[in-house]
Amino acid sequence: MSENTKVPAKYKRVHDVAPSAQYAAFMKTGWTPSPLHGITAGPATSWCVARRSALSAAYPGIRLVLPAGNFKTRSNDADYRFRPHTAFAYYTGVQGVEATADAILVMEPNGSGHQPLLYIHPRSTRETDAFYRDARYGELWVGRRFTLDEAQARYEIETRELNSLSELFATKKETLTLRDEDAFVDENVSVHPREEEFMAFISAARLVKDEYEIAEMQRACDTTARGFADVVRALPAAVATRRGERVVEAAFFGRARIEGNDLGYETISAAGAHACVLHWIRNDGEVRPGELILVDAGVEMESYYTADVTRTLPINGKFTPAQRSLYMLVYEAQNAGIAALKPGADWGDFHRACQSVLAHGLADMGVMNMSAEESLSPEGGLHRRWTLHSAGHMLGMDVHDCGQARKDQYIEGKLEVGHVLTVEPGLYIQPDDELFAPEYRGIGIRIEDDLVITEDGCRNLSGALPRHPDEIEAWMASLMR
């Protein structure tokens, strides 16, 4: 950051009062030059060229502004760990610790297309005082960033200092941006009536994954499988700890941080009846032998692609008869959902397949006062008392990926080769549910896997993790010796 960098005051955090002239001069001396050598294009860079080309063709003559986003305050002057907006990462190829807050990708109209321009806070060199005074961006406070030349070599995009963005915005052009992601952008870009459409476009652009994306999601699933093995190994310690759910949570988090960028989302570590709370992230409960633990967790890789996997495990390594019977109902429902995945199928087909198996199983157990067919009708729906959520969603750089795509492109559309989605049926018998016999109450079961649509059906990216109860028991026994 140069000394005259104009960062909005809201984002600039200077540690102390201005240094004395003698101290300031002293801090500029005695430093060894430290350029980075051998920087090559990032692993996603070549794919991003094609992505930007498609974006350019969709909005000829319009300036497109994609911000990475600002820091989010956790409390007072402490920020959350920064993670860039998905669209920014998708179109630039920025990954992991390379990402810096406030960066902005501009697609500037140029002839028949657009020129991509990347605006960043570059490295705070030793010629400035920012490297030791600026607690938000300074190198001695938060670590080294790329120089402009280094960033340009990494992403193969012309890179400029963020303080020069005002000059570009001074040239008024029709502009589309992502609203509410960057305060400076919001102040300088007028609201455009096509912003919602723009968000839908860049969301739908990620529906069909390319080869690089699918490979990254396979890596995320493989790493997640190792995280689940860590969870099983941690179960004895979890049983011995008052808030054992957090022992499980911590075991998985360690794998996510060692091999990936972070968690893809907050881990659900739900033991016993906590598994009946769909979004249980408090994770402050005990882990008791004889009960089940539902773990819903995914590793986000440096590329920001994440897995989303759920396994429901017997804490002592063995299912009881009641646990196994409910588990097998969910297992068969998931099998039916997976079998429905193929190119050209309606998005809702796999959900309906899962629901049909669950409804028939519940009807056979005598807990509904109507048949499965009646419950599956729009006028019925009684089975939903025990299975509240959809059987899956799109997956990618966001755990619920492509959520702003139009309905006809997503939930009312057709499956295509390259779509990646979860299949995750569940049954949740609340502890106070008197329609079930006591041995079933307080049991929550979900099984979730990540699948990519192929020419002849689908492939299970998370298939390395066992699903059948016999396989789970054998796998856990091998890890808990």
MARGU-798851 format. One record per residue (C-alpha): x, y, z negated; residue in three letters. Coordinates in nm, 4 decimals. Example, Ala and Ser with C-alpha at 12.3 -4.5 7.8 and 13.67 -1.06 7.14 Angstrom:
{{1.2300,-0.4500,-0.7800},'ALA'};
{{1.3670,-0.1060,-0.7140},'SER'};
This chain:
{{0.0000,0.0000,0.0000},'MET'};
{{0.1473,0.3320,0.0980},'SER'};
{{0.1495,0.6184,-0.1495},'GLU'};
{{-0.1212,0.8003,0.0417},'ASN'};
{{-0.3523,0.4981,0.0656},'THR'};
{{-0.7056,0.6193,0.0089},'LYS'};
{{-0.8783,0.3469,-0.1870},'VAL'};
{{-1.2202,0.4348,-0.3264},'PRO'};
{{-1.1742,0.5192,-0.6944},'ALA'};
{{-1.4155,0.2442,-0.7889},'LYS'};
{{-1.1665,-0.0171,-0.6664},'TYR'};
{{-0.8381,0.1382,-0.7742},'LYS'};
{{-0.7045,0.0496,-1.1153},'ARG'};
{{-0.3827,0.2256,-1.2143},'VAL'};
{{-0.2237,0.0884,-1.5276},'HIS'};
{{-0.0961,0.4015,-1.7004},'ASP'};
{{-0.0200,0.7700,-1.6682},'VAL'};
{{0.2125,0.8881,-1.3938},'ALA'};
{{0.5724,0.7772,-1.4597},'PRO'};
{{0.8530,1.0230,-1.5189},'SER'};
{{1.0507,1.1242,-1.2136},'ALA'};
{{1.3547,0.9410,-1.3493},'GLN'};
{{1.1607,0.6203,-1.4133},'TYR'};
{{0.9895,0.6365,-1.0718},'ALA'};
{{1.3227,0.6795,-0.8959},'ALA'};
{{1.4752,0.3963,-1.1007},'PHE'};
{{1.1945,0.1574,-1.0063},'MET'};
{{1.2697,0.2072,-0.6361},'LYS'};
{{1.6292,0.0899,-0.6653},'THR'};
{{1.8058,-0.2438,-0.6977},'GLY'};
{{1.5623,-0.4663,-0.5102},'TRP'};
{{1.6660,-0.7360,-0.2657},'THR'};
{{1.4711,-0.7300,0.0639},'PRO'};
{{1.2206,-1.0146,0.0627},'SER'};
{{1.0499,-1.0546,0.4000},'PRO'};
{{0.8625,-1.3761,0.4643},'LEU'};
{{1.0185,-1.5877,0.7387},'HIS'};
{{0.8681,-1.8534,0.9583},'GLY'};
{{0.5069,-1.7412,0.9360},'ILE'};
{{0.2992,-1.9323,1.1881},'THR'};
{{-0.0611,-1.9101,1.2926},'ALA'};
{{-0.3018,-2.0539,1.0382},'GLY'};
{{-0.4677,-2.3925,1.0933},'PRO'};
{{-0.8005,-2.2335,1.1888},'ALA'};
{{-0.6592,-1.9504,1.4012},'THR'};
{{-0.7080,-2.1113,1.7437},'SER'};
{{-1.0641,-2.2120,1.6555},'TRP'};
{{-1.1425,-1.8575,1.5425},'CYS'};
{{-1.0665,-1.7231,1.8901},'VAL'};
{{-1.3568,-1.9222,2.0339},'ALA'};
{{-1.5824,-1.8231,1.7430},'ARG'};
{{-1.5117,-1.4522,1.7964},'ARG'};
{{-1.5655,-1.4911,2.1701},'SER'};
{{-1.9154,-1.6296,2.1115},'ALA'};
{{-1.9889,-1.3512,1.8639},'LEU'};
{{-1.8694,-1.0891,2.1121},'SER'};
{{-2.0862,-1.2281,2.3907},'ALA'};
{{-2.3947,-1.2110,2.1692},'ALA'};
{{-2.3548,-0.8388,2.0878},'TYR'};
{{-2.2028,-0.6569,2.3867},'PRO'};
{{-2.1160,-0.2926,2.3262},'GLY'};
{{-2.1932,-0.3028,1.9530},'ILE'};
{{-1.9318,-0.2543,1.6827},'ARG'};
{{-1.9424,-0.5524,1.4458},'LEU'};
{{-1.8132,-0.5170,1.0905},'VAL'};
{{-1.7542,-0.8254,0.8752},'LEU'};
{{-1.6281,-0.7432,0.5247},'PRO'};
{{-1.4510,-0.9925,0.3015},'ALA'};
{{-1.6220,-0.8316,0.0047},'GLY'};
{{-1.5083,-0.6473,-0.3059},'ASN'};
{{-1.4034,-0.7832,-0.6416},'PHE'};
{{-1.6972,-0.8844,-0.8616},'LYS'};
{{-1.6749,-0.7682,-1.2218},'THR'};
{{-1.7028,-1.0407,-1.4821},'ARG'};
{{-1.6943,-0.8067,-1.7792},'SER'};
{{-1.5457,-0.4634,-1.8412},'ASN'};
{{-1.2194,-0.4571,-1.6408},'ASP'};
{{-1.1995,-0.8336,-1.5816},'ALA'};
{{-1.2938,-0.9634,-1.2365},'ASP'};
{{-1.4019,-1.3026,-1.1167},'TYR'};
{{-1.1494,-1.4901,-0.9047},'ARG'};
{{-1.1891,-1.3508,-0.5541},'PHE'};
{{-1.3454,-1.5594,-0.2786},'ARG'};
{{-1.4140,-1.3898,0.0576},'PRO'};
{{-1.7503,-1.3814,0.2268},'HIS'};
{{-1.7977,-1.6946,0.4339},'THR'};
{{-1.8535,-1.5094,0.7625},'ALA'};
{{-1.5290,-1.3152,0.7182},'PHE'};
{{-1.3349,-1.6363,0.6571},'ALA'};
{{-1.5094,-1.8147,0.9452},'TYR'};
{{-1.4143,-1.5532,1.2024},'TYR'};
{{-1.0628,-1.4671,1.0761},'THR'};
{{-0.9221,-1.7999,0.9542},'GLY'};
{{-0.8169,-1.6506,0.6191},'VAL'};
{{-0.7663,-1.9265,0.3646},'GLN'};
{{-0.7278,-1.9771,-0.0091},'GLY'};
{{-0.4848,-1.7529,-0.1927},'VAL'};
{{-0.4164,-1.5536,0.1263},'GLU'};
{{-0.7536,-1.3835,0.0917},'ALA'};
{{-0.7575,-1.0320,-0.0512},'THR'};
{{-1.0498,-0.8231,-0.1644},'ALA'};
{{-1.1770,-0.5329,0.0471},'ASP'};
{{-1.0378,-0.6701,0.3769},'ALA'};
{{-1.2605,-0.6069,0.6776},'ILE'};
{{-1.2782,-0.7604,1.0240},'LEU'};
{{-1.3990,-0.5174,1.2902},'VAL'};
{{-1.4993,-0.6324,1.6359},'MET'};
{{-1.4520,-0.3088,1.8289},'GLU'};
{{-1.6229,-0.2832,2.1720},'PRO'};
{{-1.3565,-0.2901,2.4410},'ASN'};
{{-1.4519,-0.3112,2.8079},'GLY'};
{{-1.6765,-0.6134,2.8584},'SER'};
{{-1.5876,-0.7631,2.5223},'GLY'};
{{-1.4484,-0.6729,2.1803},'HIS'};
{{-1.1056,-0.6169,2.0296},'GLN'};
{{-1.0713,-0.7804,1.6865},'PRO'};
{{-0.9105,-0.5566,1.4243},'LEU'};
{{-0.8228,-0.6767,1.0738},'LEU'};
{{-0.8066,-0.4089,0.8041},'TYR'};
{{-0.6282,-0.5089,0.4814},'ILE'};
{{-0.4438,-0.3806,0.1780},'HIS'};
{{-0.0906,-0.4702,0.2895},'PRO'};
{{0.1953,-0.5517,0.0595},'ARG'};
{{0.2832,-0.2807,-0.1940},'SER'};
{{0.6465,-0.2328,-0.1019},'THR'};
{{0.9221,-0.1119,-0.3324},'ARG'};
{{0.9135,0.2293,-0.1652},'GLU'};
{{0.5861,0.3005,-0.3457},'THR'};
{{0.4860,0.3046,-0.7113},'ASP'};
{{0.1840,0.0832,-0.6443},'ALA'};
{{0.3806,-0.2418,-0.6790},'PHE'};
{{0.4290,-0.1845,-1.0524},'TYR'};
{{0.1484,0.0605,-1.1423},'ARG'};
{{-0.1606,-0.0680,-0.9620},'ASP'};
{{-0.3057,-0.3415,-1.1825},'ALA'};
{{-0.5606,-0.4444,-0.9190},'ARG'};
{{-0.3415,-0.4704,-0.6089},'TYR'};
{{0.0178,-0.4171,-0.7251},'GLY'};
{{0.2624,-0.6981,-0.6568},'GLU'};
{{0.3983,-0.7223,-1.0106},'LEU'};
{{0.0420,-0.7543,-1.1385},'TRP'};
{{-0.1293,-0.9883,-0.8949},'VAL'};
{{0.1405,-1.1262,-0.6660},'GLY'};
{{0.2650,-1.0709,-0.3147},'ARG'};
{{0.0373,-0.9988,-0.0197},'ARG'};
{{0.1136,-1.0089,0.3502},'PHE'};
{{0.2592,-0.7061,0.5226},'THR'};
{{0.0735,-0.5903,0.8325},'LEU'};
{{0.3168,-0.7777,1.0573},'ASP'};
{{0.2939,-1.0935,0.8486},'GLU'};
{{-0.0862,-1.0907,0.8524},'ALA'};
{{-0.0891,-1.0318,1.2273},'GLN'};
{{0.1398,-1.3309,1.2803},'ALA'};
{{-0.0764,-1.5475,1.0575},'ARG'};
{{-0.4168,-1.4653,1.2091},'TYR'};
{{-0.3156,-1.3416,1.5570},'GLU'};
{{-0.5352,-1.0351,1.5135},'ILE'};
{{-0.4152,-0.6750,1.5331},'GLU'};
{{-0.3837,-0.5734,1.1690},'THR'};
{{-0.4151,-0.2243,1.0245},'ARG'};
{{-0.4057,-0.0578,0.6840},'GLU'};
{{-0.7418,-0.0352,0.5190},'LEU'};
{{-0.7001,0.3385,0.4581},'ASN'};
{{-0.7151,0.3957,0.8356},'SER'};
{{-1.0647,0.2517,0.8634},'LEU'};
{{-1.2150,0.5954,0.8001},'SER'};
{{-1.0624,0.7112,1.1274},'GLU'};
{{-1.2381,0.4332,1.3156},'LEU'};
{{-1.5705,0.5000,1.1438},'PHE'};
{{-1.5370,0.8674,1.2332},'ALA'};
{{-1.5986,0.7561,1.5908},'THR'};
{{-1.9694,0.6900,1.5751},'LYS'};
{{-2.0940,0.3793,1.7552},'LYS'};
{{-2.3887,0.1474,1.7230},'GLU'};
{{-2.2741,-0.0787,1.4412},'THR'};
{{-2.3897,-0.4007,1.2793},'LEU'};
{{-2.2598,-0.5193,0.9453},'THR'};
{{-2.3333,-0.7456,0.6498},'LEU'};
{{-2.5053,-0.5264,0.3968},'ARG'};
{{-2.4256,-0.5226,0.0220},'ASP'};
{{-2.0845,-0.6879,0.0562},'GLU'};
{{-1.8544,-0.3851,0.0595},'ASP'};
{{-1.9346,-0.0478,-0.0983},'ALA'};
{{-1.7149,0.1488,0.1429},'PHE'};
{{-1.8817,-0.0120,0.4450},'VAL'};
{{-2.2295,0.0483,0.3067},'ASP'};
{{-2.1487,0.4159,0.2566},'GLU'};
{{-2.0114,0.4617,0.6080},'ASN'};
{{-2.2301,0.2385,0.8255},'VAL'};
{{-2.5934,0.3324,0.8774},'SER'};
{{-2.8571,0.0663,0.8303},'VAL'};
{{-2.9372,-0.1013,1.1626},'HIS'};
{{-3.2739,-0.2670,1.2366},'PRO'};
{{-3.0938,-0.5745,1.3740},'ARG'};
{{-2.8956,-0.6513,1.0590},'GLU'};
{{-3.1228,-0.9384,0.9569},'GLU'};
{{-3.0959,-1.0860,1.3052},'GLU'};
{{-2.7159,-1.0422,1.2894},'PHE'};
{{-2.6991,-1.2318,0.9610},'MET'};
{{-2.9114,-1.5095,1.1086},'ALA'};
{{-2.6808,-1.5349,1.4101},'PHE'};
{{-2.3567,-1.5673,1.2158},'ILE'};
{{-2.5260,-1.8137,0.9822},'SER'};
{{-2.6581,-2.0330,1.2631},'ALA'};
{{-2.3190,-2.0206,1.4361},'ALA'};
{{-2.1910,-2.2587,1.1670},'ARG'};
{{-2.4620,-2.5206,1.2141},'LEU'};
{{-2.2627,-2.7314,1.4605},'VAL'};
{{-1.9188,-2.8053,1.3204},'LYS'};
{{-1.6138,-2.8294,1.5460},'ASP'};
{{-1.3402,-3.0931,1.5107},'GLU'};
{{-1.1365,-2.8790,1.2737},'TYR'};
{{-1.4352,-2.8186,1.0467},'GLU'};
{{-1.5312,-3.1857,1.0295},'ILE'};
{{-1.1711,-3.2795,0.9478},'ALA'};
{{-1.1665,-3.0230,0.6666},'GLU'};
{{-1.4945,-3.1554,0.5289},'MET'};
{{-1.3543,-3.5077,0.5368},'GLN'};
{{-1.0571,-3.3812,0.3361},'ARG'};
{{-1.2947,-3.2165,0.0897},'ALA'};
{{-1.4874,-3.5425,0.0475},'CYS'};
{{-1.1703,-3.7468,0.0040},'ASP'};
{{-1.0424,-3.5059,-0.2606},'THR'};
{{-1.3815,-3.5081,-0.4294},'THR'};
{{-1.3674,-3.8883,-0.4451},'ALA'};
{{-1.0391,-3.8608,-0.6337},'ARG'};
{{-1.2070,-3.6102,-0.8640},'GLY'};
{{-1.4806,-3.8615,-0.9420},'PHE'};
{{-1.2148,-4.1208,-1.0248},'ALA'};
{{-1.0700,-3.8646,-1.2685},'ASP'};
{{-1.4172,-3.8323,-1.4200},'VAL'};
{{-1.4428,-4.2060,-1.4827},'VAL'};
{{-1.0978,-4.2139,-1.6438},'ARG'};
{{-1.2033,-3.9257,-1.8694},'ALA'};
{{-1.5212,-4.0949,-1.9977},'LEU'};
{{-1.3613,-4.2506,-2.3098},'PRO'};
{{-1.2311,-3.9080,-2.4123},'ALA'};
{{-1.5706,-3.7573,-2.3315},'ALA'};
{{-1.7432,-4.0085,-2.5602},'VAL'};
{{-1.5005,-3.9183,-2.8390},'ALA'};
{{-1.5565,-3.5413,-2.8019},'THR'};
{{-1.8496,-3.3459,-2.9423},'ARG'};
{{-1.9163,-3.1611,-2.6164},'ARG'};
{{-1.8125,-3.4493,-2.3973},'GLY'};
{{-1.9897,-3.3182,-2.0885},'GLU'};
{{-1.7219,-3.0503,-2.0728},'ARG'};
{{-1.4473,-3.3122,-2.0802},'VAL'};
{{-1.6039,-3.4546,-1.7644},'VAL'};
{{-1.6415,-3.1073,-1.6125},'GLU'};
{{-1.2772,-3.0252,-1.6899},'ALA'};
{{-1.1505,-3.3512,-1.5397},'ALA'};
{{-1.3117,-3.2720,-1.2070},'PHE'};
{{-1.2098,-2.9062,-1.2171},'PHE'};
{{-0.8456,-3.0083,-1.2551},'GLY'};
{{-0.8587,-3.2051,-0.9298},'ARG'};
{{-1.0320,-2.9165,-0.7514},'ALA'};
{{-0.7624,-2.6702,-0.8529},'ARG'};
{{-0.4690,-2.9063,-0.7934},'ILE'};
{{-0.5680,-3.0226,-0.4445},'GLU'};
{{-0.8143,-2.7566,-0.3307},'GLY'};
{{-0.8947,-2.3911,-0.3651},'ASN'};
{{-1.1643,-2.4228,-0.6298},'ASP'};
{{-1.4961,-2.5849,-0.7024},'LEU'};
{{-1.7497,-2.5557,-0.4241},'GLY'};
{{-2.0109,-2.4746,-0.6903},'TYR'};
{{-2.0585,-2.5087,-1.0652},'GLU'};
{{-2.0255,-2.8736,-1.1640},'THR'};
{{-2.3317,-3.0456,-1.3066},'ILE'};
{{-2.2148,-3.2810,-1.5820},'SER'};
{{-2.5434,-3.4086,-1.7223},'ALA'};
{{-2.5418,-3.6951,-1.9706},'ALA'};
{{-2.8529,-3.8692,-2.0955},'GLY'};
{{-3.1729,-3.6659,-2.0696},'ALA'};
{{-2.9795,-3.3619,-1.9484},'HIS'};
{{-2.9801,-3.5357,-1.6075},'ALA'};
{{-3.3517,-3.4520,-1.5892},'CYS'};
{{-3.2642,-3.0798,-1.5738},'VAL'};
{{-3.1924,-3.0294,-1.2051},'LEU'};
{{-2.9434,-2.7429,-1.2411},'HIS'};
{{-2.7818,-2.8398,-1.5705},'TRP'};
{{-2.4549,-2.6428,-1.5798},'ILE'};
{{-2.4344,-2.5714,-1.9530},'ARG'};
{{-2.2475,-2.9004,-1.9862},'ASN'};
{{-2.2369,-2.8793,-2.3641},'ASP'};
{{-2.3913,-3.2144,-2.4530},'GLY'};
{{-2.2626,-3.5381,-2.5968},'GLU'};
{{-2.1688,-3.8352,-2.3802},'VAL'};
{{-2.3060,-4.1548,-2.5358},'ARG'};
{{-2.2350,-4.5182,-2.4467},'PRO'};
{{-2.5444,-4.6908,-2.3122},'GLY'};
{{-2.6704,-4.3785,-2.1345},'GLU'};
{{-2.6105,-4.2507,-1.7828},'LEU'};
{{-2.4230,-3.9409,-1.6735},'ILE'};
{{-2.5178,-3.7559,-1.3559},'LEU'};
{{-2.2230,-3.5716,-1.2038},'VAL'};
{{-2.2883,-3.3371,-0.9106},'ASP'};
{{-1.9573,-3.1885,-0.7982},'ALA'};
{{-1.7570,-3.0865,-0.4927},'GLY'};
{{-1.4062,-2.9673,-0.4155},'VAL'};
{{-1.3659,-2.6581,-0.1982},'GLU'};
{{-1.0500,-2.6777,0.0120},'MET'};
{{-0.8199,-2.3853,0.0962},'GLU'};
{{-1.0220,-2.3521,0.4173},'SER'};
{{-1.3347,-2.2973,0.1996},'TYR'};
{{-1.5071,-2.6099,0.3327},'TYR'};
{{-1.6656,-2.7969,0.0445},'THR'};
{{-1.7997,-3.1375,-0.0400},'ALA'};
{{-2.1237,-3.1845,-0.2352},'ASP'};
{{-2.1486,-3.5291,-0.3911},'VAL'};
{{-2.3557,-3.6735,-0.6747},'THR'};
{{-2.3068,-4.0009,-0.8554},'ARG'};
{{-2.5018,-4.1302,-1.1531},'THR'};
{{-2.2787,-4.3515,-1.3649},'LEU'};
{{-2.3297,-4.5780,-1.6680},'PRO'};
{{-2.1139,-4.4260,-1.9395},'ILE'};
{{-2.0008,-4.7633,-2.0737},'ASN'};
{{-1.9604,-4.9069,-1.7245},'GLY'};
{{-2.2749,-5.1230,-1.7188},'LYS'};
{{-2.6322,-5.0413,-1.6151},'PHE'};
{{-2.9176,-5.1547,-1.8399},'THR'};
{{-3.2075,-5.3340,-1.6628},'PRO'};
{{-3.4252,-5.0206,-1.6811},'ALA'};
{{-3.1453,-4.7970,-1.5533},'GLN'};
{{-3.0693,-5.0370,-1.2696},'ARG'};
{{-3.4314,-5.0638,-1.1579},'SER'};
{{-3.4688,-4.6863,-1.1284},'LEU'};
{{-3.1262,-4.6541,-0.9703},'TYR'};
{{-3.2113,-4.9121,-0.7029},'MET'};
{{-3.5266,-4.7206,-0.6131},'LEU'};
{{-3.3213,-4.4053,-0.5528},'VAL'};
{{-3.0537,-4.6090,-0.3723},'TYR'};
{{-3.3096,-4.7557,-0.1304},'GLU'};
{{-3.4585,-4.4093,-0.0774},'ALA'};
{{-3.1169,-4.2735,0.0147},'GLN'};
{{-3.0566,-4.5644,0.2522},'ASN'};
{{-3.3848,-4.4841,0.4255},'ALA'};
{{-3.2907,-4.1177,0.4529},'GLY'};
{{-2.9481,-4.1958,0.5975},'ILE'};
{{-3.1025,-4.4365,0.8500},'ALA'};
{{-3.3224,-4.1512,0.9772},'ALA'};
{{-3.0236,-3.9338,1.0713},'LEU'};
{{-2.9602,-3.9195,1.4460},'LYS'};
{{-2.9383,-3.6606,1.7224},'PRO'};
{{-3.2805,-3.5304,1.8219},'GLY'};
{{-3.4517,-3.6263,1.4971},'ALA'};
{{-3.6613,-3.3608,1.3288},'ASP'};
{{-3.4839,-3.1967,1.0352},'TRP'};
{{-3.7528,-3.3194,0.7976},'GLY'};
{{-3.7416,-3.6853,0.9054},'ASP'};
{{-3.4799,-3.7921,0.6540},'PHE'};
{{-3.6594,-3.6108,0.3718},'HIS'};
{{-3.9869,-3.7834,0.4575},'ARG'};
{{-3.8096,-4.1208,0.4713},'ALA'};
{{-3.6667,-4.0684,0.1214},'CYS'};
{{-4.0003,-3.9512,-0.0165},'GLN'};
{{-4.1857,-4.2491,0.1286},'SER'};
{{-3.9618,-4.4995,-0.0505},'VAL'};
{{-3.9861,-4.3093,-0.3782},'LEU'};
{{-4.3638,-4.2741,-0.3576},'ALA'};
{{-4.4134,-4.6450,-0.2875},'HIS'};
{{-4.1801,-4.7398,-0.5718},'GLY'};
{{-4.3582,-4.5140,-0.8172},'LEU'};
{{-4.6963,-4.6456,-0.7050},'ALA'};
{{-4.5740,-5.0012,-0.7641},'ASP'};
{{-4.4764,-4.8993,-1.1185},'MET'};
{{-4.8344,-4.7900,-1.1839},'GLY'};
{{-4.7584,-4.4334,-1.2936},'VAL'};
{{-4.9815,-4.2630,-1.0339},'MET'};
{{-5.3605,-4.2813,-1.0138},'ASN'};
{{-5.3468,-4.2942,-0.6342},'MET'};
{{-5.1750,-4.4965,-0.3637},'SER'};
{{-4.8399,-4.4043,-0.2145},'ALA'};
{{-5.0097,-4.3042,0.1108},'GLU'};
{{-5.2473,-4.0746,-0.0737},'GLU'};
{{-4.9607,-3.9203,-0.2680},'SER'};
{{-4.7623,-3.8603,0.0512},'LEU'};
{{-5.0528,-3.6682,0.2036},'SER'};
{{-5.0691,-3.2871,0.1756},'PRO'};
{{-5.3660,-3.3244,-0.0591},'GLU'};
{{-5.1746,-3.5576,-0.2919},'GLY'};
{{-4.8117,-3.5103,-0.3867},'GLY'};
{{-4.8263,-3.6738,-0.7303},'LEU'};
{{-4.4907,-3.8478,-0.6788},'HIS'};
{{-4.3274,-3.5066,-0.6730},'ARG'};
{{-4.3689,-3.4908,-1.0507},'ARG'};
{{-4.0565,-3.7073,-1.0688},'TRP'};
{{-3.8696,-3.5875,-0.7609},'THR'};
{{-3.8939,-3.2113,-0.7336},'LEU'};
{{-3.6402,-3.1127,-0.4702},'HIS'};
{{-3.5745,-3.1549,-0.1010},'SER'};
{{-3.3711,-3.4587,-0.0061},'ALA'};
{{-3.0862,-3.2570,0.1439},'GLY'};
{{-2.9436,-2.9428,0.3015},'HIS'};
{{-2.6795,-2.8269,0.5471},'MET'};
{{-2.3235,-2.8233,0.4170},'LEU'};
{{-2.0052,-2.6436,0.5203},'GLY'};
{{-1.8192,-2.3381,0.3959},'MET'};
{{-2.1161,-2.2728,0.1692},'ASP'};
{{-2.2642,-2.5553,-0.0329},'VAL'};
{{-2.6074,-2.4582,0.1038},'HIS'};
{{-2.4668,-2.3646,0.4400},'ASP'};
{{-2.6384,-2.1658,0.7137},'CYS'};
{{-2.9135,-2.0566,0.4766},'GLY'};
{{-2.9938,-1.7397,0.6742},'GLN'};
{{-3.0448,-1.9218,1.0048},'ALA'};
{{-3.3902,-1.8938,1.1587},'ARG'};
{{-3.6381,-2.1663,1.0636},'LYS'};
{{-3.6598,-2.2927,1.4215},'ASP'};
{{-3.2815,-2.3395,1.4179},'GLN'};
{{-3.2685,-2.5157,1.0830},'TYR'};
{{-3.5565,-2.6558,0.8752},'ILE'};
{{-3.7952,-2.6604,1.1724},'GLU'};
{{-3.5303,-2.7644,1.4227},'GLY'};
{{-3.3689,-3.0837,1.5505},'LYS'};
{{-3.0533,-3.2552,1.4294},'LEU'};
{{-2.7550,-3.2201,1.6644},'GLU'};
{{-2.4168,-3.3860,1.6953},'VAL'};
{{-2.1840,-3.1947,1.4619},'GLY'};
{{-2.4418,-3.1052,1.1994},'HIS'};
{{-2.3195,-3.1871,0.8481},'VAL'};
{{-2.5766,-3.2332,0.5760},'LEU'};
{{-2.6403,-3.3982,0.2425},'THR'};
{{-2.8857,-3.6759,0.1654},'VAL'};
{{-2.9694,-3.6648,-0.2054},'GLU'};
{{-3.2938,-3.8180,-0.3292},'PRO'};
{{-3.3507,-3.8201,-0.7035},'GLY'};
{{-3.5818,-3.9411,-0.9774},'LEU'};
{{-3.6143,-3.7572,-1.3082},'TYR'};
{{-3.8159,-3.9095,-1.5916},'ILE'};
{{-3.8463,-3.6469,-1.8635},'GLN'};
{{-3.7902,-3.7680,-2.2212},'PRO'};
{{-4.1471,-3.6714,-2.3173},'ASP'};
{{-4.3161,-3.8321,-2.0154},'ASP'};
{{-4.5687,-4.0784,-2.1597},'GLU'};
{{-4.6641,-4.2125,-1.8171},'LEU'};
{{-4.3447,-4.4179,-1.8268},'PHE'};
{{-4.2522,-4.6882,-2.0747},'ALA'};
{{-4.0028,-4.5741,-2.3423},'PRO'};
{{-3.7048,-4.7516,-2.1837},'GLU'};
{{-3.7347,-4.5295,-1.8760},'TYR'};
{{-3.7800,-4.1954,-2.0464},'ARG'};
{{-3.4921,-3.9497,-2.0371},'GLY'};
{{-3.3324,-4.1094,-1.7312},'ILE'};
{{-3.2339,-3.8850,-1.4391},'GLY'};
{{-3.0788,-4.0335,-1.1252},'ILE'};
{{-2.9541,-3.8663,-0.8088},'ARG'};
{{-2.7306,-4.0122,-0.5373},'ILE'};
{{-2.5852,-3.7655,-0.2883},'GLU'};
{{-2.3560,-3.8089,0.0093},'ASP'};
{{-2.2288,-3.5870,0.2911},'ASP'};
{{-2.2975,-3.6995,0.6463},'LEU'};
{{-2.2046,-3.5773,0.9920},'VAL'};
{{-2.4375,-3.6417,1.2853},'ILE'};
{{-2.2660,-3.8435,1.5597},'THR'};
{{-2.3692,-3.9553,1.9087},'GLU'};
{{-2.5050,-4.2849,1.7750},'ASP'};
{{-2.6360,-4.1790,1.4349},'GLY'};
{{-2.4234,-4.0486,1.1505},'CYS'};
{{-2.1011,-4.1043,0.9567},'ARG'};
{{-2.0757,-4.0876,0.5793},'ASN'};
{{-1.7885,-3.8523,0.4966},'LEU'};
{{-1.8133,-3.9382,0.1256},'SER'};
{{-1.8443,-4.3118,0.1812},'GLY'};
{{-1.5203,-4.3802,-0.0092},'ALA'};
{{-1.7208,-4.3506,-0.3301},'LEU'};
{{-1.9265,-4.6605,-0.4181},'PRO'};
{{-2.3044,-4.6269,-0.4272},'ARG'};
{{-2.4518,-4.9690,-0.5029},'HIS'};
{{-2.4692,-5.0423,-0.8772},'PRO'};
{{-2.2598,-5.3587,-0.8452},'ASP'};
{{-1.9903,-5.1628,-0.6623},'GLU'};
{{-2.0066,-4.8830,-0.9191},'ILE'};
{{-1.9612,-5.1246,-1.2091},'GLU'};
{{-1.6612,-5.2914,-1.0426},'ALA'};
{{-1.5067,-4.9544,-0.9508},'TRP'};
{{-1.5480,-4.8169,-1.3018},'MET'};
{{-1.4018,-5.1336,-1.4544},'ALA'};
{{-1.0918,-5.0972,-1.2367},'SER'};
{{-1.0416,-4.7364,-1.3551},'LEU'};
{{-1.1183,-4.7844,-1.7232},'MET'};
{{-0.8779,-5.0713,-1.7976},'ARG'};
